[in-house]
Amino acid sequence: MANEFRNVYQLAAVVVHAGDAHSGHFATYRRGHQNSRWYYTSDVEIREVTVDEVLQSTAYMLFYEKTSSMHGAF
């Protein structure tokens, strides 16, 4: 079997929407610089949150960052 390179990605941010299709508000859960902390950010609020809160949110859009390339097959 030929050796392969596979990209590895890490969730970096989750955009959520509160409201309906005609109006509402967007906010973001984003990973901090230390990668172990998550923050909720909106127009009027920034607060640290648990990863469980992020994973339980209803995502509108997900953002990933490439972290590395792994050599070999999975």
N, C-alpha and C positions, 0 to 999 in steps of 0.2 A: 504494500500500500504506500502510495506517495505521501511524503510529509506535506502538511498543510499549515497555513497560518490562519488563525481565526481571531477576529477582533473581539475584545471584551469591552462592554459598556456598563456604566454605572448611572443609575437614576440621579439626575441633578436637580430637577425642579418639576413641580406639578402645578398646572394652572387649573383653578376651579372657578365656577360661575354660580352665583346665587341670584335667583330671580327667574323670569320667564324669557321667552324668545324675543319679546319686544322691549324689555328693560331689565336691568339688573346690575350686577357688580362683579368684576373679575378680581381675583386675589391669587397669590402664589405661595406655595410651600417650596422652599429652596434649601438645598444642602449648604451648610456653612463651610468655611475655609478648612476647618479641621476634619471635614467629612463625617464626623460622628454626631454632629448637631444639625437639627432641622429648624427652620424659622418660617412662621406664617407672616407674610407681608401683604399689606393692602394700603390704600390711600391714607388711612388714619391709624393704622396699628402695625407694629412689628413685635412679635413675641416668639420665644423659643417654644417648640412643641415636641411631642414624642414622635418617634417614627410610626407608632401605631396610629396616631391621628392622621398622619400623611397617608398611610396605606388604607385607611378607612374612608378617605375623602372620595368624592365622586369627581374623577378627573375629566377635565375638558381637553387638556393637551398635556403631553409628557415630553420632557426634554432629557436627553441622555448625553453623557460625555464619554468619549473613547478613553479608556484607561490604559490599555495595553494590547499587544498582539501576542497570542499564545501559539507556540509551535507544537504541532502534533494533532492527532485526531482525538475527538471526544467520544 
